[in-house]
Amino acid sequence: MSDHNTIDKTAIINEYRLDEKDTGSCEVQIAILSARIAHLTNHLATNKKDFHSRRGLIAMTSRRRKLLDYLKKHSLDRYSNIIQRLKLRK
């Protein structure tokens, strides 16, 4: 993604990591996917016929759903924390 409104992955990693060396925990992966989903949703609002990107968006949302399900099953407090921080549920 080389356009002017790219996603700053290092800032997201620094905000959601669990410790100093953490780059791939569920929280970090969910936060990065959420940023990419928001970016792609904005793109699809202006480019309604971009079906290849829409397919990628569906894949990203299902990957995020699977990560959230895993986190809910293994650590309910971390799950509720990430849901609240990312404002994913109403």
C-alpha positions in Angstrom: 0.0 0.0 0.0 1.9 3.0 -1.3 -0.7 5.7 -1.2 -0.7 8.6 1.2 -2.9 7.1 3.9 -1.0 3.9 4.7 -1.3 2.0 7.9 1.5 2.6 10.5 2.2 -0.9 11.6 4.9 0.0 14.1 2.7 2.4 15.9 0.0 -0.3 16.1 2.5 -2.9 17.4 3.8 -0.5 20.0 0.3 0.3 21.2 -1.1 -3.3 21.4 2.0 -5.4 22.3 2.1 -7.4 25.5 5.8 -7.0 26.2 8.9 -5.4 24.7 9.6 -8.1 22.1 6.0 -8.9 21.2 5.1 -8.4 17.5 2.8 -11.3 16.7 0.4 -11.8 19.6 -3.3 -12.1 19.0 -3.9 -8.6 20.1 -1.3 -7.1 17.7 -2.6 -9.2 14.8 -6.2 -8.2 15.5 -5.3 -4.6 15.7 -3.4 -4.6 12.4 -6.2 -6.5 10.7 -8.7 -4.0 12.1 -6.7 -1.1 10.7 -6.4 -2.8 7.3 -10.1 -3.6 7.3 -11.0 0.1 8.1 -8.6 1.2 5.3 -10.1 -1.2 2.7 -13.7 -0.4 3.7 -12.9 3.3 3.0 -11.4 2.3 -0.3 -14.4 0.2 -1.3 -16.8 3.1 -0.5 -15.3 5.1 -3.4 -14.4 2.1 -5.7 -17.7 0.2 -5.6 -16.7 -2.2 -8.5 -13.4 -3.3 -7.0 -14.4 -6.9 -6.3 -10.9 -8.3 -5.9 -10.3 -6.0 -3.0 -13.8 -6.9 -1.6 -12.8 -10.5 -1.6 -9.6 -9.6 0.3 -11.7 -7.7 2.8 -13.9 -10.7 3.4 -10.8 -12.9 4.0 -9.4 -10.4 6.5 -12.6 -10.1 8.4 -12.8 -13.9 8.7 -9.2 -14.1 9.8 -9.9 -11.5 12.5 -13.0 -13.4 13.6 -10.9 -16.6 14.0 -8.3 -14.8 16.0 -11.0 -13.3 18.2 -12.6 -16.7 18.7 -9.3 -18.2 19.7 -8.6 -15.4 22.2 -12.1 -15.7 23.6 -11.6 -19.4 24.1 -8.2 -19.2 25.8 -8.2 -15.8 27.6 -11.5 -14.1 28.2 -10.0 -11.0 29.9 -7.6 -10.4 27.0 -10.5 -10.8 24.6 -12.8 -8.3 26.3 -9.9 -5.9 26.6 -9.1 -5.9 22.9 -12.8 -5.7 22.0 -13.1 -2.6 24.2 -9.9 -1.0 23.0 -10.8 -1.4 19.3 -14.5 -0.7 19.8 -15.5 -3.8 17.8 -18.8 -4.5 19.6 -21.7 -2.2 20.3 
